Amino acid sequence: MNFTEAKIRCENLRKIIEQHNRSYYVDANPTISDFEYDLLIKELEAIEKEFTELQTADSPTQRIGNDINNEFVQIKHKYPMLSLGNTYSESDLNDFDQRVRKIVSDFEYVCELKFDGVSISLIYKNGILQQAVTRGDGEKGDDVTANIRTIRTIPLKIYGDYPDEFEIRGEIFMPRSSFERLNKERLDKDETPFANPRNATAGTIKLQNSSQVAKRGLDCFLYYLLGENLPHANHYDNLHEAKKWGFPISQHTKKCQTIRQVIDYINYWDEARKTLPYDTDGVVIKVNNIEQQEELGVTAKSPRWAIAYKFKADQAVTKLLSVDFQVGRTGAITPVANLQPVQLAGTTVKRASLHNQEQINILDIRIGDMVIVEKGGEIIPKIVGVDKSYRTDDSKAFEYITHCPECGTKLEREESEAKHFCPNENGCHPQIIGKIEHFISRKAMAIDGLGVETIELLYKNNLINNIADLYDLKKEQLLPLERIAEKSAENIIKSIEDSKNVEFQRVLFAIGIRFVGETTAKKIVETLHSVDKIMTADENELLQVDEIGERIAQSIIKYFANPKNQEILQRLRNAGLQFEAKETNKKISDKLKGMSFVVSGTFTSYSREELKQIIEQHGGKNVSAISASTTYLLAGEKSGQMKTEKAEKLKVKIIDENQFNMLINK
């Protein structure tokens, strides 16, 4: 076979194999035997091996993976991967329905099973799978493309009338049959079995060897299409279009006209899910119309147009053996129950959260009790009740600790707080270690090479006692330590040095002010811009910051009033950390000052995100929904009809891309 003949045969084989993949995985109607299918794959492999220049990324042979170890690269999501708000009750669903009705009318819901796996984002360009990225922190995730290519239900190439570029999201999961087979193999090798299919999936996705991923039998359902030129104006029809292109879409997705129909769907699947060959833990409810989704908008963490209903948690009864007290990085004391091991939701449970003293008192929990353990949305199971029929006469009421179990400092508890706290934040071992762990974490300073064990090692050797000490470390101090070779030491010092370029909002989050999370830190920096202004701000000034209430304001003031914290901050400043906001969205002019814009549709010269950035650079404001106070609806091709009608009704001026350019260029 010469090269020309090989090329023609290659192309024909790929078309034939992809058609059989579609028949098997999408249409559930196989047309050839597994043996015949394997012969086609082997023939294609042989040709590609002989004529290596014919190998392509979208070839069906790529599904077998390879033995190359690749560290995962971090990829920023074009559209943030937000998490969904959870509910466990019908009343919460009715509240959600009422919130939606206050903003939009004449809408319908789409109900989907919530698959218990790992979220994935797939990017396609010109019909070819380009990239697969995990959810990560929602802003960026790991590039796991090589691993995802091994999953046969995910098309490497699609067919039909699809957009040039789009993103489709879904859930990678492990069917129960694959999970049972995998655990049997692990037990045969005297390896620890996986606790449940979700854990097995998460571990598999992160394997560095894609040939091993290919052997584990992962599967996938896709449930959300994103892009500038989607085929339909509603979510449900887009899913059906994606199925035509070759994507695995759940057949159990259903449109509902009312919240009552949604609840009926949930009640049906609460029982019927047990017959499925894979795990589901709830139902996702979404507003169907995309324009209405945009009008409802999002919070910092989740969309307002969707909610996840979680099926009632599994429960078990077991004996409470003892209680440990853990100290968190903020000094919060958390009681943790040690239990007689019991099977619950497919896992062996030995520990459970007791939350705080008040919860212990309400439940009247005592050592030796038979307690009811529940595993719901939390990672750690919780105790929700006591079966007092087993209680003995010599049972004694539980006495909560009064002093820190780590440093012996007397515990404090504010009236508005449920938890007790150890106030010795700069002298209590778990708090010191916890603060440093938080400081170096990915969302904060992103300092690589410093795991928990290394931090403990540095602390034990008196090399670090607070976050500022990190910037005094020298390579020569690290080399004598156990498990730290020269290359590791160099990487740690370099990563610490690189962290000096981290933007101020992440620095503010990293220093660990109580109640100041990632989003709150961003809001503070957007308003006050520098650490000096934050330090000198009084409560009234802090309350002017969006989303800051009295509790957060008082916590900020208390943190900056502490002389020890002031000393650490000064050392960080001297080390060269960023304590002032940079102009990441540099202001160009005030031409759009006082104007608010709703951006809808697709545009010739810009993406929607680019237009929003330009609006802000010229002093304007972006809003998600049209109101009487909106200045302009900036409408591109395929602009939402509902937005146009609402703008006309409220006499909001509608402009196109050319008119917008005239506004900023005049």
C-alpha positions in Angstrom: 0.0 0.0 0.0 1.5 3.3 -1.0 0.9 6.6 0.7 -2.0 7.7 -1.5 -3.8 4.4 -1.0 -3.1 4.5 2.7 -4.5 8.1 3.0 -7.7 7.1 1.2 -8.2 3.9 3.3 -7.5 5.9 6.5 -10.2 8.5 5.7 -12.7 5.7 4.8 -11.9 3.7 8.0 -12.4 6.8 10.2 -15.7 7.6 8.7 -16.9 4.0 9.0 -15.7 3.7 12.7 -17.2 7.1 13.7 -20.5 6.0 12.2 -20.4 2.8 14.2 -19.5 4.8 17.3 -22.6 7.0 16.7 -24.8 3.9 16.2 -23.5 2.3 19.3 -23.2 5.2 21.8 -25.7 7.8 20.6 -28.4 5.9 18.8 -28.1 2.7 21.0 -28.4 0.7 17.8 -25.2 -1.2 17.0 -24.9 -2.5 13.5 -21.8 -4.7 13.8 -20.3 -7.0 16.4 -17.6 -6.0 18.8 -15.2 -8.3 17.0 -15.8 -6.7 13.6 -15.4 -3.2 15.2 -12.1 -4.2 16.8 -10.8 -5.4 13.4 -11.6 -2.0 11.9 -9.7 -0.3 14.7 -6.7 -2.6 14.4 -6.5 -2.0 10.6 -6.5 1.8 11.2 -3.9 1.5 13.9 -1.6 -0.5 11.6 -1.9 2.1 8.8 -1.2 5.0 11.1 1.8 3.2 12.6 3.3 2.6 9.1 2.4 6.1 7.8 2.9 8.2 10.9 2.1 11.4 9.0 -1.5 10.2 8.7 -2.0 10.3 12.5 -4.5 13.0 13.6 -5.8 14.1 17.0 -9.4 13.3 16.0 -8.6 9.7 14.9 -10.6 7.0 16.7 -7.3 5.3 17.5 -6.5 8.1 20.0 -9.1 6.6 22.4 -6.7 4.0 23.5 -4.5 6.7 25.2 -0.8 6.6 25.5 1.9 6.0 28.2 3.3 9.6 28.2 3.1 11.3 31.6 1.9 14.9 31.2 1.5 17.3 34.1 -1.9 19.1 33.7 -1.8 22.7 32.4 -4.2 25.3 33.9 -6.7 26.7 31.4 -8.8 29.8 32.0 -12.5 29.2 31.3 -14.0 31.5 28.6 -17.3 31.3 30.6 -16.9 30.7 34.4 -18.1 27.3 35.5 -20.4 28.3 38.3 -21.8 25.9 40.9 -25.5 25.4 41.4 -27.5 26.4 44.5 -28.8 23.3 46.3 -32.1 22.5 47.9 -33.6 19.5 49.6 -37.3 20.6 50.0 -40.4 21.4 47.9 -40.8 24.7 49.8 -37.4 25.8 48.5 -38.4 24.9 45.0 -41.5 27.0 45.4 -39.4 29.9 46.7 -37.1 29.5 43.6 -40.1 29.6 41.4 -41.4 32.8 43.0 -38.0 34.5 42.6 -38.0 33.6 38.9 -41.6 34.9 38.4 -40.7 38.3 39.9 -38.3 38.9 37.0 -39.6 37.0 34.0 -43.0 35.7 32.9 -44.3 33.1 30.4 -41.4 30.7 31.0 -40.9 26.9 31.2 -38.4 24.7 33.0 -36.1 21.9 31.8 -35.5 19.1 34.3 -32.4 17.0 34.1 -31.0 14.2 36.2 -28.0 15.3 38.2 -25.3 12.8 37.5 -22.8 12.0 40.3 -19.4 12.5 38.6 -16.9 15.1 37.6 -17.8 18.3 35.6 -16.1 18.8 32.3 -16.0 21.5 29.6 -15.4 20.5 26.0 -14.3 23.0 23.4 -15.0 22.2 19.7 -13.6 24.2 16.7 -14.7 23.4 13.2 -16.3 20.2 14.5 -13.1 18.8 16.1 -12.6 18.4 19.9 -9.8 20.8 20.7 -9.7 20.8 24.5 -11.3 19.3 27.6 -11.0 21.2 30.9 -12.1 20.3 34.4 -14.2 22.7 36.5 -11.2 23.5 38.8 -12.0 26.6 40.8 -14.7 27.8 38.3 -12.3 30.3 36.8 -9.7 27.9 35.5 -9.3 24.1 35.4 -6.9 21.4 34.3 -6.4 20.5 30.7 -7.3 16.8 30.6 -7.8 16.5 26.8 -5.7 13.4 26.4 -7.7 11.5 29.1 -11.0 12.7 27.8 -10.2 11.5 24.2 -10.2 7.9 25.6 -14.0 8.1 26.5 -15.8 6.5 23.6 -19.1 8.3 24.1 -17.4 11.7 23.6 -17.1 12.4 19.8 -13.7 13.5 18.6 -15.4 14.8 15.5 -19.0 15.9 15.0 -21.2 16.0 11.9 -24.1 18.3 10.9 -24.8 22.1 10.9 -22.9 23.2 14.0 -21.2 26.6 15.0 -17.6 27.1 14.0 -16.7 27.3 17.7 -18.6 26.4 20.8 -18.4 24.8 24.3 -20.4 22.0 25.6 -20.4 21.0 29.3 -21.4 17.8 31.1 -20.5 15.2 33.6 -17.9 12.4 33.4 -19.0 9.4 35.4 -18.2 5.8 36.0 -21.1 3.3 35.4 -21.6 0.9 38.3 -20.4 -2.1 36.2 -17.1 -0.4 35.5 -16.8 0.6 39.2 -17.4 -3.0 40.4 -14.9 -4.4 37.9 -12.3 -1.8 38.8 -12.6 -2.5 42.6 -12.4 -6.2 42.0 -9.1 -5.7 40.1 -7.8 -3.5 42.9 -8.8 -6.1 45.6 -7.1 -8.8 43.6 -3.9 -6.8 43.6 -4.3 -6.1 47.4 -4.9 -2.4 46.6 -7.4 -0.2 48.5 -10.8 -0.1 46.6 -12.4 3.2 45.7 -15.1 4.4 48.1 -17.7 5.1 45.4 -18.0 5.7 41.6 -17.6 9.5 41.9 -14.2 9.2 43.8 -13.1 6.6 41.2 -14.0 9.0 38.4 -12.2 11.9 40.0 -9.1 9.8 40.5 -9.2 8.5 37.0 -9.6 11.9 35.3 -6.4 13.0 37.1 -4.3 10.0 36.1 -1.1 11.1 34.2 -1.2 8.0 32.0 -4.1 8.2 29.5 -3.7 4.5 28.5 -4.8 3.7 32.1 -7.7 6.0 31.8 -8.9 4.2 28.7 -9.1 0.9 30.6 -11.4 2.2 33.3 -14.6 2.4 31.3 -15.7 6.1 32.0 -18.8 7.5 30.4 -20.4 10.9 29.9 -23.6 12.9 29.5 -23.5 16.4 28.2 -26.1 19.0 29.3 -25.2 22.6 28.5 -24.2 24.3 25.2 -22.5 27.7 25.2 -21.3 29.9 22.4 -21.9 33.0 20.3 -23.9 31.4 17.5 -26.1 28.7 19.1 -28.7 27.1 16.8 -31.7 27.8 19.1 -32.8 30.4 21.6 -33.6 27.8 24.3 -31.7 25.3 26.2 -33.9 22.2 25.5 -33.7 22.5 21.7 -30.0 23.2 21.8 -29.5 19.8 23.6 -31.6 18.0 20.9 -29.5 19.7 18.2 -26.3 18.6 20.0 -27.6 15.0 20.0 -27.9 15.2 16.2 -24.3 16.3 16.0 -23.3 13.1 17.9 -23.1 14.1 21.6 -24.4 11.8 24.4 -27.5 13.6 25.8 -29.6 12.0 28.5 -32.9 10.7 27.2 -34.5 11.5 30.6 -34.4 15.3 30.2 -37.9 16.8 30.2 -39.7 20.2 29.8 -42.1 21.2 32.5 -44.6 24.1 32.4 -45.1 24.5 36.2 -43.2 23.9 39.4 -45.8 21.2 40.2 -44.7 19.3 37.1 -41.1 19.7 38.3 -41.9 18.2 41.7 -43.7 15.3 40.0 -40.6 14.7 37.9 -38.4 14.7 41.1 -40.8 12.3 43.0 -40.7 9.9 40.1 -36.9 9.8 39.7 -36.3 9.6 43.5 -37.4 6.0 43.2 -36.7 5.2 39.5 -33.1 6.3 39.7 -32.3 3.1 41.6 -32.8 1.2 38.3 -30.3 3.2 36.4 -26.8 1.8 35.6 -25.1 4.9 37.0 -25.4 7.1 40.1 -27.6 10.2 40.3 -28.0 12.3 43.4 -30.7 14.8 42.4 -32.4 16.8 39.7 -31.2 20.1 38.0 -34.0 22.6 37.2 -33.2 25.3 34.6 -35.2 28.1 33.0 -35.4 27.0 29.3 -35.2 30.3 27.4 -31.6 31.6 27.1 -32.6 35.2 27.0 -34.5 34.8 30.2 -31.5 33.1 31.7 -29.4 36.2 30.9 -32.1 38.5 32.3 -32.2 36.5 35.6 -28.4 36.7 35.7 -26.0 35.1 38.2 -24.6 35.7 41.7 -20.9 35.4 42.5 -21.2 31.7 42.9 -24.3 30.4 41.0 -26.8 31.2 38.3 -30.2 32.6 39.4 -31.9 30.7 36.6 -31.1 27.2 37.8 -31.2 25.2 41.0 -30.3 21.6 42.0 -32.7 19.5 44.0 -30.8 16.9 46.0 -32.5 13.6 46.8 -33.0 12.9 50.5 -29.8 11.8 52.2 -29.2 8.2 53.2 -29.1 7.5 56.9 -27.6 4.9 59.2 -27.5 4.2 63.0 -24.2 3.6 64.8 -22.5 4.1 68.1 -20.7 7.3 69.1 -17.4 6.3 70.5 -15.7 9.6 71.3 -15.5 13.3 70.2 -12.4 15.1 69.0 -12.1 18.9 68.7 -10.4 20.4 65.6 -9.0 23.9 65.4 -9.4 25.6 62.0 -7.2 28.3 60.5 -9.5 31.1 61.8 -9.5 29.5 65.3 -13.0 28.0 64.9 -13.5 24.9 67.1 -15.3 22.0 65.3 -16.3 18.9 67.3 -15.9 15.7 65.3 -17.6 12.5 66.3 -15.7 9.2 66.2 -18.1 6.4 65.2 -18.3 2.7 65.2 -17.7 2.1 61.4 -21.0 1.8 59.4 -21.9 1.5 55.7 -23.6 4.6 54.4 -24.3 5.5 50.7 -21.7 3.1 49.5 -18.9 4.3 51.9 -17.7 3.2 55.3 -18.3 6.1 57.7 -16.1 6.4 60.8 -16.3 10.2 61.5 -19.1 12.8 61.4 -19.5 16.5 62.1 -21.2 17.7 65.3 -21.0 21.4 64.2 -21.0 23.2 67.5 -22.0 23.1 71.2 -25.5 24.4 70.5 -26.2 21.6 68.1 -24.8 19.0 70.6 -27.1 20.5 73.3 -30.2 20.5 71.0 -29.7 16.8 70.1 -28.6 15.9 73.6 -25.7 13.8 72.2 -23.8 11.7 74.7 -20.8 9.4 74.5 -22.0 5.8 73.9 -25.3 6.9 72.2 -26.7 5.2 69.1 -26.7 8.2 66.8 -28.4 8.7 63.4 -25.8 9.6 60.7 -26.8 11.3 57.5 -24.8 11.9 54.3 -26.3 14.7 52.2 -24.5 17.4 50.3 -21.6 17.6 52.7 -18.4 15.8 52.2 -18.3 14.8 55.9 -21.4 13.0 57.2 -23.3 14.7 60.0 -25.2 13.4 63.1 -28.9 14.5 62.9 -30.4 12.6 65.8 -30.1 10.1 68.7 -32.0 6.9 69.2 -32.5 7.3 73.0 -34.1 3.8 73.4 -30.5 2.4 73.5 -29.3 4.9 76.2 -28.1 3.4 79.5 -28.8 4.7 83.0 -25.2 5.7 83.6 -25.2 8.0 80.6 -23.8 11.5 81.3 -24.5 14.8 79.6 -21.7 15.8 77.3 -19.4 18.5 78.6 -18.0 20.9 75.9 -14.4 22.0 76.2 -13.5 25.4 77.7 -9.9 25.7 76.5 -8.2 25.2 73.2 -7.2 21.5 72.8 -3.9 22.6 71.0 -2.6 25.6 72.9 -4.6 25.7 76.1 -6.0 29.2 75.5 -9.4 29.9 77.0 -12.0 29.7 74.2 -14.3 32.6 73.3 -17.7 32.8 71.7 -19.4 35.9 70.5 -23.2 36.2 71.0 -23.9 36.2 67.2 -21.7 33.1 66.6 -22.5 29.5 66.9 -18.9 28.3 67.2 -16.3 28.8 69.9 -13.0 30.3 68.9 -9.4 30.2 70.1 -8.2 33.8 70.1 -4.5 32.8 70.0 -4.3 33.2 66.2 -0.5 33.8 66.1 0.5 31.2 68.7 -1.8 28.3 68.1 -0.2 25.6 65.9 -3.2 24.5 63.8 -4.0 28.2 63.1 -0.5 29.0 62.1 -0.3 26.0 59.8 -3.8 26.7 58.5 -3.1 30.3 57.7 0.1 29.4 55.8 -1.8 26.6 53.8 -4.5 29.1 52.9 -1.9 31.8 52.0 -0.1 29.5 49.5 -3.3 27.9 48.0 -4.2 28.2 44.3 -6.9 30.8 44.7 -4.6 32.9 46.9 -0.8 33.2 46.3 -0.5 30.0 44.3 2.9 29.0 45.7 3.8 25.6 44.4 5.9 23.0 46.0 4.7 23.6 49.6 2.4 20.9 50.6 1.1 20.3 54.2 4.0 18.0 55.1 6.5 20.6 53.8 4.9 23.4 55.8 4.9 21.3 58.9 8.6 20.5 58.3 9.5 24.1 57.9 7.5 25.0 61.0 9.1 22.2 63.0 12.6 23.4 62.0 11.7 27.0 63.1 12.1 28.3 59.5 8.5 29.7 59.3 6.1 30.8 62.0 3.8 33.0 59.9 3.1 33.9 56.2 5.8 36.7 56.1 8.5 34.2 57.1 8.1 32.5 53.7 9.7 35.5 52.0 12.8 35.2 54.1 13.5 31.6 53.1 16.7 30.7 51.3 17.5 27.7 49.2 20.4 26.8 51.6 17.9 26.5 54.5 15.8 24.1 52.6 18.5 21.7 51.3 19.3 20.0 54.7 15.6 19.2 55.2 14.2 15.7 54.6 12.6 15.0 51.2 13.8 18.4 49.7 16.3 18.0 46.9 18.1 20.8 45.2 15.6 21.1 42.3 12.6 21.1 44.7 14.3 23.8 46.8 14.9 25.9 43.7 11.3 25.5 42.6 9.9 26.5 46.0 12.1 29.7 46.2 11.2 30.6 42.6 7.5 30.1 43.2 7.7 32.3 46.3 9.4 35.0 44.3 6.8 34.7 41.5 4.0 35.2 44.0 5.1 38.8 44.5 3.4 39.6 41.2 0.0 38.2 42.4 -2.7 40.9 42.1 -3.8 42.7 45.2 -7.3 41.2 45.5 -5.8 37.8 45.8 -3.2 39.0 48.4 -6.1 40.5 50.4 -7.9 37.1 50.3 -4.7 35.3 51.1 -3.8 37.0 54.3 -6.8 35.4 55.9 -9.1 38.0 57.4 -12.1 36.2 58.9 -15.2 36.3 56.7 -13.3 37.9 53.8 -13.6 35.3 51.0 -12.4 35.5 47.4 -15.5 37.5 46.2 -15.5 39.9 49.2 -11.8 40.6 48.7 -12.5 41.5 45.1 -15.3 43.9 46.0 -13.2 45.6 48.7 -10.3 46.2 46.2 -12.7 47.5 43.5 -13.9 50.1 46.0 -10.9 51.0 48.2 -8.0 50.1 45.8 -5.2 49.9 48.4 -4.3 48.3 51.7 -3.6 51.7 53.2 -7.2 52.9 52.5 -8.6 49.6 53.8 -6.5 49.9 57.0 -7.7 53.4 57.7 -11.4 52.9 56.7 -14.0 53.1 59.4 -17.1 51.0 59.7 -19.3 53.4 57.7 -16.7 53.4 54.8 -16.5 49.6 54.8 -20.3 49.3 54.8 -20.4 51.2 51.5 -18.6 48.3 49.8 -21.0 46.0 48.0 -21.9 42.9 50.0 -20.2 44.0 53.2 -22.3 44.0 56.3 -21.5 44.9 60.0 -19.9 41.5 60.8 -17.4 41.6 57.9 -16.7 45.3 58.5 -15.9 44.7 62.2 -13.7 41.7 61.4 -11.7 43.8 59.0 -11.2 46.6 61.5 -10.2 44.0 64.2 -7.7 42.4 61.9 -5.9 45.6 61.0 -6.0 46.8 64.6 -3.9 43.8 65.7 -0.2 45.0 66.1 1.1 41.5 65.2 -0.9 41.6 61.9 0.4 45.1 61.2 3.9 43.8 61.6 3.3 40.8 59.2 1.7 43.1 56.6 4.7 45.5 56.8 7.1 42.6 56.2 5.0 41.5 53.2 5.0 45.0 51.8 8.8 45.2 52.3 9.1 41.8 50.5 7.5 43.3 47.4 3.9 42.0 47.5 1.2 43.9 45.7 -0.8 46.1 48.1 -2.5 48.3 45.6 -4.9 47.5 42.7 -3.4 47.6 39.2 -5.5 48.9 36.4 -6.4 45.5 34.9 -9.2 47.2 33.0 -7.4 50.4 32.3 -9.7 53.4 31.9 -9.6 55.1 28.5 -12.1 57.8 28.8 -15.4 59.0 30.5 -17.3 59.1 27.2 -19.8 56.5 28.6 -19.9 57.8 32.1 -23.4 57.6 33.6 -24.6 55.2 30.9 -25.7 51.7 31.4 -25.7 49.0 28.7 -27.4 45.6 28.0 -25.4 43.7 25.4 -27.3 41.1 23.4 -26.6 39.1 20.2 -23.4 38.5 18.2 -21.2 41.1 16.7 -18.8 41.5 13.7 -15.7 43.0 15.4 -16.1 42.0 19.0 -17.3 39.2 21.3 -19.8 40.2 23.9 -17.2 40.0 26.7 -14.9 42.3 24.7 -17.8 44.8 24.3 -18.5 44.7 28.1 -14.8 45.4 28.8 -14.8 48.3 26.4 -17.9 49.8 28.0 -16.2 49.7 31.4 -13.0 51.2 30.0 -14.9 54.2 28.8 -16.7 54.7 32.1 -19.9 52.9 31.3 -21.7 50.2 33.3 -22.9 46.7 32.2 -26.3 45.5 33.4 -27.9 42.1 32.8 -31.5 43.1 32.5 -33.3 46.0 30.8 -35.1 48.5 33.0 -36.4 52.0 32.6 -33.0 53.3 33.8 -31.0 51.4 31.1 -29.4 53.9 28.7 -28.9 51.6 25.7 -29.6 48.1 24.4 -26.5 47.3 22.3 -28.1 44.8 19.9 -26.1 42.5 17.5 -27.2 39.8 15.1 -29.6 37.3 16.8 -30.3 39.8 19.6 -33.0 38.4 21.9 -36.5 39.3 20.8 -37.7 39.6 24.4 -35.0 42.2 25.2 -35.9 44.1 22.1 -39.6 44.2 22.9 -38.9 45.2 26.5 -36.5 48.0 25.3 -39.2 49.3 23.0 -41.8 49.2 25.7 -39.7 51.1 28.2 -38.4 53.5 25.4 -34.8 52.4 25.9 -32.7 53.3 22.9 -31.5 50.4 20.7 -28.1 50.8 19.0 -26.0 48.6 16.8 -22.3 48.0 16.7 -21.6 51.0 14.3 -23.5 53.4 16.5 -21.6 52.1 19.6 -18.3 52.7 17.8 -19.5 56.3 17.1 -20.2 56.8 20.8 -16.7 55.8 21.9 -14.8 57.4 19.0 -16.5 60.8 18.9 
